Each structure stands twice: as C-alpha cells, then as structure tokens.
Amino acid sequence: MAKIVECVPNFSEGRDQEKIERIISVLRDDQNIKLINYEADADYNRTVVTTIGQPEHIINAMVNLTDIVLKEIDLKEHQGEHARMGAIDVIPFIPIANVKMSECVEYAQRLAEKISSQYDIPCFLYAEAAKNEDRVKLPNIRKGEFEGMEEKIKDPKWHPDFGPAKRHDSFGALAIGARDFLIAYNIDIDSDDEKITKRFARAIRGSSGGFQYIQAGPVFLENRGHTQVTMNILNYKKNPIYRIFETVKMEAKRYHIEVPSAEIVGLVPKDALVRSLRYYYGLEELSFDSDMPIDEVVEACQKYLKFRDFDKTKIIDHFL
C-alpha cells in the first residue's frame, strides 16, 4: 500500500491575493500531490496550506514551493499578527497512512538538506525531528522572529541543523519537522480588549498552568474588529476541543463577554470532532453514534462547537 503523508507549509503572505495565487499555482499544477486547501488570513498575513501525497512527491513539491516563495516574498517588507521567522515559516510532515513517525523524521531531514544546499536557507529541525531538546518546540526556535534571527543565528547554540549560520537576507530561516496531527484552533471573543483575551489564553495554555498540550495566545483581528484566543492543540485525545471551548466560555462569563464562534485552520481529523461531540450529545441525553456520517458531524460541530466557515472539506477523512 502507498505511503501517504500530510504536509502543512505556512508562508508569510495573507493579503496580496495575486501573489498568493502565483505561489499556490506551483502546488495546484503538481499532478503528483493533492492540494487539499489553503487559507489566507490578512490579519496574520499568513497562508496555511494543506497537501497530501507520497513522500517523494511531497518533498519535491516543497522544494518547488520554496523556489517560488523565494522569488515572491521579501520578509523585510512583511508585517502581521502571527510570529514568523521565514518567508516559508514552517513545514511539518505528518504521518497519515502506512508511514511511521521515524520515516517522517527522515523526510524532514532530507527536505532540510535539499533546501539549504540549493538556496542557502538556514533550516532548523523541530518537534520529532529535533536533534536537541531546545528545538522540540517551534516557539523556541522562532523566538526573536525574522528581525532577531540575524543575531541569534550567530550564537553556536542556535546554528541551524542545515545550511549557513546566517539569516537569508530576504527569506529568513525555515523550520522543518515531523509531528503528530496538530489542530490549529481559534476561539472568537466578542471584545476588542486584547488584555482580557490574554487572560483567557493564560487559563488554557500549558505553560501558564492551564491544559497540557495547549499553546495559546491573544490576537486582535482588525478586519473583524474583535479578538481571538488563537491556539495549537498538540494532542486532541488528551485535551479535546470541547474542554478548551467550554473553559474559555466559562472565563468569558466573568466579564459578561460573549464567545460567538470558533474556527479550525487547516484540517482536523473526524475522530477529534467525534470525541467532543460525544460530550454535547451526553449533555442532551441524545443517542450517539461514533460512526456518524461526515455531513452529520459538520452540522453538529456548527451547532455545538460554533464552528464558522466549516464544511466537510475541513475534515481530513473526507479526502481519504
């Protein structure tokens, strides 16, 4: 059976639609991989891309993506709400079918070697591919962002795993890794006060005593006129979506603030949704079927988890 991996590159452009389309065309026109979706966010000034395919084809596609991004994006001219250190900021490999995590580590290493040697871009290995503990967590590598990387990378402690110990002048630096499925999840807060939203983020993130496997912070979305608790759920089996959502709602009640909606960025496994829906069905004493059709899952997520802009194309099982 064919080996299938998911790859989710994030590149630092979310506003110029013509530029985004030129970049995406490299993946859309590649017949050897499947471009699942891409989501551009103007406030974050960032686009999250989801692809799946056989490892060799994905590696080649990521090299081609790097080539076009190098031509299209100069990070010296980039501003956005999301932290970033590279024109392509991060490329993770995720095992999907007939692939072990150890193999994804190997794919990350091979891609880092290719990109660094062809384009003189410094590449850091993170998550399961990290070679030392300081680089397991992506925020540790990214700290200081593009601007701070010019000096940071000169420190022997922060020499890249591949490529020169010098920030690329326009591209910056790139993190490439292997990880389990990560859910990028944002909760909308009906307030423009980022200080209050920061309190909600602190209540749920692991680093400040909240839930383990949760990375979270506040952000103000100028285009929408409200704040978000933006987060990564690193292990949805140990900290399901409903638990995070209900905790933020509970914290918001203290300030008489509404939590009207939430969103998934990229894809989410059906299993992650079903695990949370079980909670709500139990509250209402409804009959629950863990094998419910995807269309029913979508409808229930919109009702109970308040997902906006959500349909079956956001669920990875739909494509498999």
Residue, then its C-alpha position, 0 to 999 in steps of 0.5 A: m500500500a502507498k505511503i501517504v503523508e500530510c504536509v502543512p507549509n505556512f508562508s508569510e503572505g495573507r493579503d496580496q491575493e495575486k501573489i498568493e495565487r502565483i505561489i499556490s499555482v506551483l502546488r495546484d499544477d503538481q499532478n503528483i500531490k493533492l492540494i487539499n486547501y489553503e487559507a489566507d488570513a490578512d490579519y496574520n498575513r499568513t497562508v496555511v496550506t494543506t497537501i497530501g501525497q507520497p513522500e517523494h512527491i511531497i518533498n519535491a513539491m516543497v522544494n518547488l514551493t520554496d523556489i517560488v516563495l523565494k522569488e515572491i516574498d521579501l520578509k523585510e517588507h512583511q508585517g502581521e499578527h502571527a510570529r514568523m521567522g521565514a518567508i516559508d515559516v514552517i513545514p511539518f510532515i505528518p504521518i497519515a497512512n502506512v508511514k511511521m513517525s521515524e520515516c517522517v523524521e527522515y523526510a524532514q531531514r532530507l527536505a532540510e538538506k535539499i533546501s539549504s544546499q540549493y538556496d542557502i536557507p538556514c533550516f532548523l529541525y523541530a518537534e520529532a525531528a529535533k536533534n536537541e531538546d531546545r528545538v522540540k518546540l517551534p516557539n523556541i526556535r522562532k523566538g526573536e522572529f525574522e528581525g532577531m534571527e540575524e543575531k541569534i543565528k550567530d550564537p553556536k547554540w542556535h546554528p541551524d541543523f542545515g545550511p549557513a549560520k546566517r539569516h537569508d537576507s530576504f527569506g529568513a530561516l525555515a523550520i522543518g519537522a515531523r509531528d503528530f496531527l496538530i489542530a490549529y484552533n481559534i476561539d472568537i471573543d466578542s471584545d476588542d480588549e486584547k488584555i482580557t483575551k490574554r487572560f483567557a489564553r493564560a487559563i488554557r495554555g500549558s505553560s501558564g498552568g492551564f491544559q497540557y498540550i495547549q499553546a495559546g495566545p491573544v490576537f486582535l483581528e482588525n478586519r473583524g474588529h474583535t479578538q481571538v484566543t488563537m491556539n495549537i492543540l498538540n494532542y486532541k485525545k488528551n485535551p479535546i476541543y470541547r474542554i478548551f471551548e467550554t473553559v474559555k466560555m466559562e472565563a468569558k462569563r466573568y466579564h459578561i463577554e460573549v464567545p460567538s464562534a470558533e474556527i479550525v485552520g487547516l484540517v482536523p481529523k473526524d475522530a477529534l470532532v467525534r470525541s467532543l461531540r460525544y460530550y454535547y450529545g451526553l449533555e442532551e441525553l441524545s443517542f450517539d453514534s461514533d460512526m456518524p456520517i461526515d455531513e452529520v458531524v459538520e452540522a453538529c460541530q456548527k451547532y455545538l462547537k460554533f464552528r464558522d466557515f466549516d464544511k466537510t472539506k475541513i475534515i481530513d477523512h473526507f479526502l481519504 
